[in-house]
Amino acid sequence: MYSYNQFLILIVLNCLLLLLSSPLQAQENALQKLSSAERSDGKGYVLRYHLSQQVDSFEVYQPDVDLIQMTLYSNEVDTNNIGIPSDSPIFDEISFYELPNGVGVDIYIAKDYYYDSKAYHDASSNDLLLALTETDREELEYITQDLKPLMWSRLTMDSEEMLVENESIDTAKTLNGDYQKTKDKIKLDVVVIDPGHGGHDPGSIGYKGVKEKDIVLDISKKVGGYIKKYMPGVKVVYTRESDKFIELEERGSIANRAEGDLFVSIHCNSHSSRQAYGTDVFFLGLERSQTALKVMKRENKVVRANNDTEQKKLTQEELLIYELANSGYIASSEQIAGMFENQLDNRAQRHSRGVKQARFVVLYHASMPAVLLETGFISNPSEARYLTSNYGQSIIASAIFRAIRNYKEDYDKSQHFNSK
């Protein structure tokens, strides 16, 4: 979750990017109405913005348990005569505020309703959808702690006047240029596999003393073997091929020097309770649960040769800058994270604990789509036996390989390549 000032900066930079890239004349984008519907899974609602044109981009900010704020970036958004959807009891008030190159929205949730929020474009229309997922008050208070509502009046001035130095405009141009470079790289032919930990850093110590570093190295080599055998046009790069310690930052640098197109960091989970089980898939972002926070802290912890530990940190400011410069990478990371979850759940028949976001240092330093996989809990006796067996490692590796292959096939189709 962004802080107030970070979200303010994000809005300004997005407005500048629109100013730099938009044509001189643009048609008005009309918000025709708002509607809401209960989700098919019964776990919340979807708020639909009925738009005449798709917005250029959008952001969601949730500063309080009963307030969701959104920015819609699009020239001349007409929101006249738009009211609260009459078919839902969960909205108290919805207000609109004109911004440079867009509109701000305040969505007040009714008392005793608690929802986490996520927005996305509708695949079959110009509409924008806000998915509201039921959660409890305690979880939502954790997510929104120390945040404060955005005052839209601070954004009614011209966005260029809000920047103190011309360097900010240069930064926006640079970010726009980086995005173009991302679009220009259209082949997926280098996969970087990162076996977590290694050397004097054993990672998690599981049931009967099994070590995370050994298990993930074996799985990683099997994944690489499958890629080399069944995807001959794809180069495999390992961040380590032996029991060797590699700094978190260096792992990303290895991937960047190899001009990798996909970064997959492979790990094992652990818990104080031996009952915990299942797989997790992560991509870079701000953690939105205590579970994700705990995993992030563990995987960002480095064991030194003298057995001292160092807790690596990635600040919200660093994450914000990364997201601005690499929005395409994050979208791709989320897409392939879903593919990994599907394969581990269906192909490997492992219990899925879901796709999550967290500030993993190792993902931050890889300038490409990147995911981190927790393949199971080695603190659980049953999962430890499975993950140390050749059979279990082969099944997990096969699922990871299939997700990579499926992602490449989809990617190549989207870029008009024949992958056969």
C-alpha positions in Angstrom: 0.0 0.0 0.0 1.4 3.4 -1.0 1.9 6.2 1.5 0.1 9.5 0.9 3.1 11.3 -0.5 4.1 8.3 -2.7 0.6 8.1 -4.2 0.7 11.8 -4.9 4.1 11.5 -6.7 2.7 8.5 -8.7 -0.3 10.6 -9.9 1.9 13.5 -10.9 4.3 11.3 -12.9 1.5 9.5 -14.6 0.0 12.8 -15.6 3.3 13.9 -17.0 3.7 10.7 -19.0 0.3 11.3 -20.5 1.2 14.9 -21.3 4.4 13.8 -23.0 2.8 11.0 -25.0 -0.8 12.3 -25.8 -1.8 13.9 -29.1 -2.7 17.5 -29.1 -6.4 16.8 -29.6 -8.2 14.0 -27.8 -11.8 12.9 -27.7 -13.8 13.2 -24.5 -14.1 10.0 -22.6 -17.6 9.7 -21.1 -18.3 7.8 -17.9 -21.8 6.7 -18.9 -22.8 5.1 -15.5 -21.6 3.1 -12.6 -23.1 -0.3 -11.9 -22.3 -3.1 -9.4 -22.9 -6.8 -9.2 -22.3 -9.5 -6.7 -19.3 -11.7 -7.6 -20.0 -15.1 -9.0 -18.0 -16.7 -6.1 -20.1 -14.8 -3.6 -17.0 -13.3 -2.0 -17.7 -9.7 -2.7 -18.8 -7.2 -5.4 -17.6 -5.8 -8.7 -18.0 -2.0 -9.4 -18.1 -1.3 -13.1 -17.2 2.0 -14.7 -19.1 2.1 -18.0 -16.7 4.1 -20.3 -16.9 5.2 -23.9 -13.1 4.8 -24.2 -10.7 2.7 -22.2 -8.7 4.8 -19.8 -4.9 5.1 -20.4 -4.1 3.8 -16.9 -5.4 3.8 -13.3 -4.3 3.5 -9.7 -6.1 2.2 -6.5 -5.3 3.5 -3.1 -7.0 2.3 0.1 -6.2 4.6 3.0 -8.9 3.5 5.4 -11.2 0.6 6.1 -14.2 2.5 4.7 -12.5 4.5 1.9 -11.1 3.5 -1.5 -9.5 6.2 -3.7 -8.9 5.8 -7.4 -7.3 7.8 -10.2 -8.4 7.3 -13.8 -5.9 8.7 -16.3 -7.7 9.8 -19.5 -8.2 13.1 -21.3 -11.4 14.9 -20.6 -13.3 12.3 -18.5 -17.0 13.4 -18.3 -18.5 12.3 -15.0 -21.6 14.5 -15.0 -24.8 13.1 -13.4 -23.1 9.9 -12.2 -24.5 8.6 -8.9 -24.1 5.6 -6.6 -25.3 2.3 -8.1 -28.8 1.6 -6.8 -28.4 -2.2 -6.9 -25.8 -2.5 -4.1 -26.1 -1.9 -0.3 -22.3 -1.5 0.2 -21.7 2.0 -1.1 -22.3 5.0 1.1 -21.0 7.7 -1.2 -19.0 8.0 -4.5 -17.5 11.4 -5.5 -15.5 12.6 -8.5 -12.8 15.2 -8.7 -11.3 16.7 -11.9 -7.6 16.3 -12.2 -5.0 17.2 -14.8 -5.4 14.4 -17.5 -7.9 12.4 -15.4 -10.3 12.1 -12.6 -10.1 11.2 -8.9 -12.7 9.1 -7.2 -13.6 8.7 -3.5 -15.6 5.5 -2.8 -17.0 5.3 0.7 -18.0 1.8 1.9 -21.0 1.4 4.1 -20.6 0.6 7.8 -19.8 -3.0 8.8 -18.7 -3.9 5.2 -14.9 -4.7 4.7 -13.4 -5.2 1.3 -9.9 -5.4 -0.2 -9.8 -3.8 -3.6 -8.1 -4.4 -7.0 -8.9 -2.8 -10.4 -8.5 -4.1 -13.9 -9.6 -3.5 -17.5 -12.6 -5.5 -18.7 -11.3 -7.9 -21.4 -14.4 -7.5 -23.7 -15.2 -3.7 -23.4 -13.8 -0.3 -22.6 -15.0 -0.6 -19.0 -12.9 -0.5 -15.9 -13.7 -3.0 -13.1 -13.0 -2.6 -9.4 -13.1 -6.0 -7.6 -14.0 -5.8 -4.0 -13.1 -9.0 -2.0 -14.5 -9.6 1.4 -12.0 -9.5 4.3 -12.2 -8.9 8.0 -11.7 -5.6 9.8 -8.5 -6.7 11.5 -6.9 -7.6 8.2 -8.0 -4.4 6.5 -6.7 -2.3 9.4 -3.3 -4.0 9.0 -3.2 -3.1 5.3 -4.3 0.5 5.8 -2.4 1.3 9.0 -0.5 4.7 9.0 -2.1 5.8 5.7 -4.1 9.0 5.3 -6.6 10.0 2.6 -5.5 11.8 -0.5 -6.7 15.4 -0.7 -7.7 15.9 -4.3 -7.5 19.7 -4.1 -3.7 19.4 -4.0 -3.9 18.0 -7.6 -6.1 20.6 -9.2 -3.2 22.8 -10.2 -1.3 22.1 -13.4 0.8 19.0 -12.8 4.0 20.7 -14.1 3.8 23.3 -11.4 3.9 20.7 -8.7 7.5 19.7 -9.7 10.3 21.8 -8.2 13.0 20.9 -10.6 13.2 20.1 -14.3 14.8 16.8 -13.4 11.4 15.5 -12.6 10.3 16.0 -16.3 13.5 14.3 -17.5 12.7 11.4 -15.2 9.3 11.0 -16.7 10.8 11.0 -20.2 13.3 8.4 -19.1 10.6 6.2 -17.7 8.6 6.5 -20.9 11.8 5.6 -22.8 12.4 2.6 -20.6 8.8 1.4 -21.3 9.5 1.7 -25.1 12.6 -0.4 -24.6 10.6 -3.1 -22.8 8.1 -3.2 -25.7 11.0 -3.5 -28.2 12.3 -6.7 -26.7 10.0 -9.2 -28.3 11.7 -12.6 -28.0 11.7 -14.8 -25.0 14.8 -16.9 -25.3 16.7 -16.7 -22.0 15.3 -18.1 -18.8 17.2 -17.4 -15.5 16.7 -20.0 -12.8 17.7 -18.9 -9.3 18.1 -21.7 -6.6 17.6 -19.8 -3.3 20.3 -19.5 -0.6 23.5 -21.7 -0.9 26.9 -22.0 0.7 27.0 -20.9 4.3 23.3 -19.8 4.0 21.2 -23.0 4.2 17.9 -21.2 4.0 15.1 -22.9 6.0 16.0 -26.0 8.1 13.2 -28.5 7.9 12.1 -31.8 9.2 15.0 -34.1 10.2 17.5 -31.3 9.3 16.8 -31.1 5.6 18.1 -27.9 4.1 16.3 -25.6 1.7 19.4 -24.8 -0.3 19.9 -28.5 -1.3 16.3 -29.2 -2.3 15.9 -26.0 -4.5 19.2 -26.7 -6.3 18.1 -30.1 -7.3 14.7 -28.8 -8.4 16.3 -26.0 -10.3 18.6 -28.3 -12.2 15.6 -30.5 -13.2 13.7 -27.5 -14.5 16.7 -26.4 -16.5 17.1 -30.0 -17.9 13.5 -30.0 -19.1 13.9 -26.6 -20.7 17.0 -27.7 -22.6 15.4 -30.9 -23.7 12.0 -29.7 -24.7 12.6 -26.0 -25.5 15.9 -26.1 -27.6 15.7 -22.5 -28.6 15.7 -21.2 -25.1 19.0 -20.7 -23.1 19.1 -21.6 -19.4 21.1 -19.5 -17.0 21.6 -20.5 -13.4 22.5 -18.0 -10.7 24.3 -20.9 -9.0 25.0 -24.4 -10.1 26.7 -25.7 -6.9 26.5 -25.2 -3.2 27.7 -21.6 -3.4 26.6 -18.4 -1.7 25.4 -15.6 -4.0 24.3 -12.2 -2.7 20.6 -11.3 -3.4 21.6 -8.3 -5.5 24.1 -10.3 -7.5 21.5 -12.8 -8.5 19.5 -10.1 -10.2 22.8 -8.8 -11.8 23.5 -12.2 -13.2 20.1 -12.3 -14.8 20.6 -8.8 -16.2 24.0 -9.5 -17.7 22.6 -12.6 -19.4 19.8 -10.4 -20.8 17.3 -12.7 -19.3 13.6 -12.6 -20.4 12.2 -14.4 -17.3 13.6 -14.8 -13.7 12.4 -17.7 -11.6 13.6 -17.9 -8.0 12.9 -21.3 -6.4 12.5 -21.7 -2.6 11.0 -23.9 0.2 8.8 -22.6 2.9 8.8 -23.3 6.7 6.7 -22.6 9.7 6.7 -23.1 13.4 3.7 -25.4 13.0 4.4 -28.7 11.3 0.8 -28.7 10.0 1.4 -25.8 7.5 1.6 -27.0 3.9 1.2 -26.0 0.3 2.8 -23.8 -2.3 3.0 -20.0 -2.7 3.8 -17.9 -5.8 5.0 -14.3 -5.4 5.7 -11.4 -7.7 7.1 -8.0 -6.8 4.8 -5.6 -5.0 3.8 -4.4 -1.6 2.7 -7.3 0.7 -0.9 -7.1 1.7 -1.0 -9.8 4.4 1.0 -10.8 7.4 1.7 -14.1 5.8 3.4 -12.5 2.8 5.3 -10.1 5.2 6.7 -13.1 7.1 7.8 -14.9 4.0 9.4 -11.7 2.7 11.4 -11.1 5.9 12.7 -14.7 5.8 13.7 -14.7 2.2 15.3 -11.2 2.5 17.4 -12.4 5.4 21.0 -13.3 4.5 23.2 -15.6 6.7 26.8 -14.5 6.7 29.9 -16.8 6.9 30.3 -15.9 10.6 26.6 -17.0 11.2 25.6 -13.4 11.7 22.4 -12.4 9.8 21.6 -9.4 7.8 18.0 -8.3 7.1 17.9 -6.8 3.6 15.2 -4.2 3.0 13.4 -2.7 0.1 11.6 0.5 0.9 8.3 1.6 -0.5 10.0 4.5 -2.3 12.3 2.0 -4.1 9.3 -0.2 -5.0 7.4 2.9 -6.3 10.2 3.9 -8.6 10.5 0.3 -9.9 6.8 0.1 -10.5 6.8 3.4 -12.5 9.8 2.3 -14.6 8.7 -1.4 -15.1 5.0 -1.5 -15.2 5.1 -3.9 -18.1 7.3 -6.3 -16.2 5.0 -6.4 -13.2 2.0 -7.1 -15.4 3.8 -10.0 -17.0 5.0 -11.2 -13.6 1.5 -11.4 -12.4 0.4 -13.2 -15.5 3.0 -15.9 -15.2 2.6 -16.2 -11.5 -1.0 -17.3 -12.2 0.4 -19.9 -14.6 2.8 -21.3 -12.0 0.0 -21.5 -9.4 -2.2 -23.4 -11.9 0.5 -25.9 -12.8 1.6 -26.5 -9.2 -2.0 -27.0 -8.2 -3.3 -29.1 -11.1 -0.2 -30.7 -12.6 1.8 -31.3 -9.4 -1.4 -31.7 -7.3 0.0 -29.5 -4.5 -2.3 -27.4 -2.3 -2.1 -23.8 -3.5 -1.9 -21.0 -1.0 -2.4 -18.5 -3.8 -0.5 -15.7 -5.7 0.8 -12.9 -3.5 2.9 -9.8 -3.7 5.9 -8.9 -1.5 9.0 -6.8 -1.6 11.6 -9.4 -2.4 15.1 -7.9 -2.9 16.0 -10.7 -5.3 13.1 -9.8 -7.6 13.7 -6.1 -7.4 17.2 -6.4 -8.9 16.1 -8.5 -11.9 15.0 -6.1 -14.7 12.6 -8.6 -16.3 9.4 -10.4 -15.4 10.2 -12.2 -12.2 8.6 -14.6 -9.7 9.5 -16.4 -6.5 8.1 -19.8 -5.8 7.7 -21.5 -2.4 7.5 -25.1 -3.4 6.2 -26.4 -0.1 6.9 -26.5 3.7 9.9 -28.6 4.6 8.9 -28.1 8.2 6.0 -30.4 7.4 7.2 -34.1 7.6 5.1 -35.2 4.7 6.1 -32.3 2.4 9.7 -32.6 3.5 9.7 -36.3 2.4 8.1 -35.3 -0.9 10.5 -32.5 -1.7 13.6 -34.5 -0.9 12.4 -37.4 -3.1 13.4 -37.7 -6.7 9.8 -38.3 -7.6 8.5 -35.2 -5.8 11.3 -33.0 -7.2 10.6 -34.2 -10.7 6.8 -33.5 -10.4 7.5 -30.0 -9.0 10.1 -29.3 -11.7 7.8 -30.5 -14.4 5.0 -28.2 -13.2 7.5 -25.2 -13.2 8.7 -26.1 -16.7 5.2 -26.4 -18.1 4.3 -22.9 -16.8 7.4 -21.5 -18.4 6.6 -23.3 -21.7 3.0 -22.1 -21.7 4.0 -18.6 -20.9 6.5 -18.6 -23.8 3.8 -20.0 -26.2 1.4 -17.2 -25.2 4.1 -14.6 -25.4 5.3 -15.7 -28.8 1.7 -15.7 -30.2 1.2 -12.2 -28.9 4.4 -11.1 -30.7 3.4 -13.0 -33.9 6.2 -15.6 -33.6 5.8 -19.2 -34.6 7.3 -21.0 -31.6 7.4 -24.4 -33.3 
